[in-house]
Amino acid sequence: MKKKALIVSLAALLLVTGCGNNTESSSSNSGNAGSSSNAAADSKDSKITLDFMTQSSPLAPADPNDKLIFKRMEEATGIHINWKNYTHDIFAEKRNLALATGELPDAIFDAALGDYDLLKLAKDGTIIPLNDIIDNHMPNLKKVLEQAPHYRSMITAPDGNIYSLPWIEELGEGKESIHSVNNMPWINVEWLNKLGLEMPKTTEELKQVLIAFKTQDPNGNGIADEIPVSFIHSDGGNEDIGFLAGSFGLGYNWDYTLVSDDGKVMFAPTDSGYKEAVKYFHELNAEGLIDVEAFTQDWNTFIAKGKEDRFGLYFTWDKANVTGMNDKFDVMPALEGPNGWKNVTRTNGMGLDRGRFVITADNKNIEATAKWIDQCYDPHQSVMNNWGTFGDETLQNIFEWDEANKMLKHLPLNGTAPGELRGKTSVGGPLAILDSYYGKVTTKPDDAAWRLGLIKDTYVKDMKAENIYPRVFFSREELDRLSTIEADLRPYVLRKRAEWITNGKVDSEWDSFLKELDRLGLQEWLKIKQDGYNRNVK
C-alpha cells in the first residue's frame, strides 16, 4: 500500500507541477505542488467530463482509461475523459464517419488528420481555430513555441490560424537527425562470417554476397530456404529497397521530392540514376535473389520471415522489430555504384505531425479541454506519452523515476521489441520533446541513441544533399492539385518500377515513362512544390 501511495503521489506531482523543480516546465514551481495536488483531489466529486475520440494499438487496452498514463492525468487534473477508441486499422473510417454525420466528440486525440482535411474541416466550421486558446490557456505549449518558434510557423495554416495541435519529437538535427534515413539496410553478418565473406563495399560485391546466400546454405539446414534480399515494395517506405538507389545517382525517398544545393525541387524518378538503380534491381531479380513476395507482402508476413531467420539482407527502421536486437544483423554501409558514386539519400522526414489533436465546434468546455491537453505538453508528460511510463506494476516499464534529478530514465528493453512495448503503454497524441530535454528531463531511449550513433558513424559522411524539402503548409487549392496529381503519379511510378524490376525493360520504356509523367501533371506538381519551398525559405 505504501508503494502504491508513493506512485500516486509522484504521479500527481509529475502531472500538475512538471516534476517540481524542472526548469523546462511552465508549471515548475515546487512550492505549489501541495496545493495543486489538493485542488485535483478536491475536484473528484465534481469532475468535468469530456468526450474524446482516439485510436490505439490492438495491444493496448480497449478503454484508454485503463492505461496508467491516463489514470494519472485524470487524478491530477480532475477531468474525466469518455473515450471512443478504435484500433489503428479502422480508426480513419470511424473518424471520417463521425465528421461526416456531425456526431462529433468534443475533441479528437491522435487525430491523424492531413493538411487538406484540416483546412476542409476548418472551412466547414467542424473544428475551431486554436490560436487564442494556445496563447491564453495553454502555458506549456506556449512555452514550447517560444523555445522553438519555427514550430509555430509550421503549424500555422496559410490563413494564419492554427487548427490542430502537433506531435513534436526532436532526436538530432540536420544530417544527424534520426529521421535522415528510414529504410536502413540490415545484412546478416552471421552468414557473412560463416561463408568467409566480407562486408560488401560495392553494388557488384553485394550481388556476389547475395548469390552466396542463395546457393551456399548459410543457415545450415540443408534446405534452399534462404531469402537473399527482402523488402516491401512501396513509395520509399521504411522497408523499401530504395536505399540502394543512392549508389547510382540522387536516389529516392518516400515522397520522391529532392532539393538541389541551389534550392531547385526535383522529382526523384526522373533522375538518370533512378533508371540505373532499377536496372540493378532487375539484375538481382534475374538471379533469383529478390524475395518472390516482395511486391505483395504486408508487414506481418515480412516480420514472420525475419523471425524465421531467412533474410540475408532486408530494410527497415530498426532491426529489433524484425530480427531482434542481437548480433546476427548489422547495418550495411552505403555502397559504391559502377561509377564509384556513393550517396545516402536523405528523407524529408522530421519529428513533426501537425494533425494530432483538434477541438470540434460542439465542444462546450473549451477551457477544460485546453487545460487537459496542455498537460500533454509538460516536458515529463510529453516524454511519457511518447514512449511509456514508470511504476506500472502489471506491465513492463519504459522508465524509472530518478527522484534526485527529477528525471525519467529509460530502462533496458531486455529483448522486448520497442514498438510492441510502446504500443501497450504509450498514448501518442500531441506532445513535444525538444533536444534540450535530453539529460534534463529524460535520457534518450537506448534504441534511439543507438540508431543515432549508427547514422552519424555510418551514413552522414555519404549524404550528398545539403537540403531537404521542408514541412510546407500548402493552401487548400494547392493541396487539392497536389493530391489529384499524385493520385495518378505515385501509383504509376510504383507500378512501372515493379514491372521493370521484373521484366527489365526500363531502357526501352524510359522516354515514354518521362512523357507519361508530364501528361499526369508532373510539371504542375514541380511548380507547386517549388513555390512552397520558396515561401518556406524566405
Secondary structure, DSSP 8 states (H G I E B T S, - for coil): -HHHHHHHHHHHHHHHHSSTT-TT-TT--GGGHHHHHHHHHHGGGG-EEEEEEEEE-TTS-SSGGGSHHHHHHHHHH-EEEEEEEEEHHHHHHHHHHHHHHT---SEEET----HHHHHHHHHHTSB---HHHHHHH-HHHHHHHHHSTHHHHHHS-TTS---SEEEEE--S-GGGSTTS-SSEEEEEHHHHHHTT-----BHHHHHHHHHHHHHS-TT-SSS---EEEE---SSS-TT-GGGGGGGTSS---TT-EEE-TTS-EEEGGGSHHHHHHHHHHHHHHHTT-B-TTTTT--HHHHHHHHHTT-EEEEEES-GGGTT-SSSSEEE----B-TTS----------SEEEEEEEEBTT-S-HHHHHHHHHGGGSHHHHHHHHH--S--SSS--SEEEETTTTEEEE---TT--HHHHHHHH---SSEEE-GGGBTTTB---HHHHHHHHHIIIIIGGG---S---------HHHHHHHHHHHHHHHHHHHHHHHHHHHH--HHHHHHHHHHHHHHTTHHHHHHHHHHHHHHHH-
